[in-house]
Amino acid sequence: MGKVLTSRKENYAQWYQDLVLKAGLAENSAVRGCMVIKPYGYAIWEKMQAVLDGMFKETGHSNACFPLLIPKSFFSKEASHVEGFAKECAVVTHYRLKNAPDGSGIIVDETAKLEEELIIRPTSETIIWNTYKGWIQSYRDLPILINQWANVMRWEMRTRLFLRTAEFLWQEGHTAHATAEEAMEETARMLNVYATFAEKYLAIPVYTGAKTASERFAGAVETYCIEALMQDGKSLQAGTSHFLGQNFAKAFDVKFTGKDGRLDYVWATSWGVSTRLIGALVMAHSDDDGLILPPLMAPVQVIIVPIYKTDEQQKQVYDAADKICAELKAKKIIAQVDKRDTQTPGWKFAEHELKGVPVRIAIGPRDLENQTVEVARRDTKEKSIYQLTDLALKIEHLLDHIQDNIYKKALNFRDSKTASADTYDEFKRLLDDEGGFILAHWDGTAETEAKIKDETKATIRCIPDNARHEEGKCIISGKPSHRRVLFARAY
């Protein structure tokens, strides 16, 4: 296939763009800022959906579907929410088109103006809490544990495939509770679901913790997040879980009668991850030759490439390849035989390497004679000869080992790129020379946080959950600080 990717060292951003396009994950669409997710990229999203959906249902949640269009007036009911999203909203003003009188084409029918403009959902808190008002009367109606798989629109000017697009796919959970304690437990539970998913399935280690006030979701009392490190040393926010308090219940007058007969506002949470996780998967693991996919997220886990010269050899090799494929599928391994006769085996090897297939099996006439196959790992590029006896069991164990190895490599990288700084000069030096995460003392003020961001482009990614009590001085103001927070430059 020849070299198709810019190297990471040469230009990391271009490498990422090249890889997303060349591996067939996504491409830019005719609509500015929006993307087309291609079948291979969507297959990865479907695997993410399937795992997360199961995790949500195990924790008691059900799926529902709410409208794409939200009345503009709903946004004005929660002040901080509308302020947070006002600049990103796409607005529907008319409901009909007509032919231009001069025959020049289709125009908006000026007589079909909506009485109230509709907003294409940037997030669904407002429409959902307006709905919950009709669902909730007493404590017997609580909790409500709802998730929605949906697309949303946030008007972005500077876009990058998967990482930041005007329209993207996601899931958004919206729950209602009788007490603040229940809502806080839900917020923590779902953050833990995201962290488990990231580490166990995506093989991406994450830090968890609370956002600062200036970084909170618009309308939340507290926002918690998982933060992952990409290979260029930048952080990526990979999921968020919000404790909304009673803000939306008060905005939409959602009250319930408690067991004690008293009327009170409902307590709320919301939480979500998006197709941004595909970007995280690409940037956390892949190399200059293409994708490296953890087996649990790979659309194809094992590709079998037959090698032959004559028609007689072809039949023998195909039969053996089909038998191996069937044995792998019997163990729930996603395997395929690449029988395309339009490409050479070498071309196929390069393509499946580019697409990040975790294991490649090559089988030819000599292998049949020896009752062996050649097995190549995508993560380490190691090649080994395996006997056909118990091959499916061996491949099953190999896939588990590859999953673990990819995670350990990412964890070692993350840990090697996590440092502590005690002075502002040291902080800036680490940021410029090493990148990655920096643990430093902060005085807790928005002014100091903004100054660091303005001068270094680094932000507080989170106040880590496991941050131990440690007396120190803020790297900017010198004021007392009781624990370190996690800084990084971020996507």
Helices and strands as residue ranges (DSSP letters): H 12-22, E 26-28, E 35-37, H 39-58, E 62-63, E 69-71, H 72-75, H 79-85, G 86-88, E 90-94, E 97-99, E 106-108, E 113-120, H 125-135, G 139-141, E 144-153, E 167-177, H 180-200, E 207-210, G 213-215, E 222-229, E 235-245, H 247-251, E 255-257, E 263-265, E 267-274, H 276-285, G 295-297, E 302-306, H 311-330, E 335-337, H 345-354, E 359-363, H 365-370, E 372-377, E 383-387, H 391-416, E 418-421, H 424-433, E 437-441, H 446-456, E 459-464, E 472-473, E 480-481, E 484-488
